[in-house]
């Protein structure tokens, strides 16, 4: 079967399903390109307010195909470089996408699958799911921004352990470390992700877009620069129609209906 990224809708949420069941949903250039195309379309759609990424069947994503990587060793180095650029372009599109993206993880998220999950704004995982930075098991190093996300969010010693040991890490441990937002029973990660998406869909899209952008900017900004950005976002959002809707609804003790 050919690897593909399936796109469906659940209300105002677009569900992207990684489908490569014969290789445990391993990623490849065709999936990277489809992911970017799907997000580009969703960004301009007023009907889509959030995105959930899930794997087909029992696995979230096994990362890159080792068979493809082995074959690429016989080709010019530019071939693998171009492939990784495709992955990194998808990761970047997830981080810059102005709407919430949720990873729904069942089974395992390994290698670039782990990177993909951490690139999302939220991670909902089954309690028995596992994560693995398995690169060192085959003498490779991380891609997909995994070293950046773990390096930013964990103590160096813990990030070193997870990246260098290449061992499986249980979802509850990631939850304790703040990298997984919600744990569900086995088989319920997608349902949990969709429930979270439904809550987010009821909030003002412009507000969520500002929060996502501010959080991304904060990692490399000085306090003075971040305060300036917060001022500009706040003023812009205050004068957006949704602020009028939200404030009036709050004062009237009614649920808001945002544009």
HELIX and SHEET records of a PDB file:
HELIX    1   1 UNK A   21  UNK A   23  5                                   3    
HELIX    2   2 UNK A   29  UNK A   43  1                                  15    
HELIX    3   3 UNK A   66  UNK A   72  1                                   7    
HELIX    4   4 UNK A   77  UNK A   96  1                                  20    
HELIX    5   5 UNK A  112  UNK A  119  1                                   8    
HELIX    6   6 UNK A  134  UNK A  138  5                                   5    
HELIX    7   7 UNK A  146  UNK A  153  1                                   8    
HELIX    8   8 UNK A  156  UNK A  165  1                                  10    
HELIX    9   9 UNK A  171  UNK A  176  1                                   6    
HELIX   10  10 UNK A  189  UNK A  201  1                                  13    
HELIX   11  11 UNK A  205  UNK A  218  1                                  14    
HELIX   12  12 UNK A  223  UNK A  238  1                                  16    
HELIX   13  13 UNK A  241  UNK A  251  1                                  11    
SHEET    1   A 6 UNK A   4  UNK A  10  0                                        
SHEET    2   A 6 UNK A  13  UNK A  19 -1                                        
SHEET    3   A 6 UNK A  50  UNK A  55  1                                        
SHEET    4   A 6 UNK A 100  UNK A 105  1                                        
SHEET    5   A 6 UNK A 122  UNK A 126  1                                        
SHEET    6   A 6 UNK A 182  UNK A 184  1                                        
SHEET    1   B 3 UNK A 108  UNK A 110  0                                        
SHEET    2   B 3 UNK A 130  UNK A 132  1                                        
SHEET    3   B 3 UNK A 168  UNK A 170 -1                                        
END                                                                             
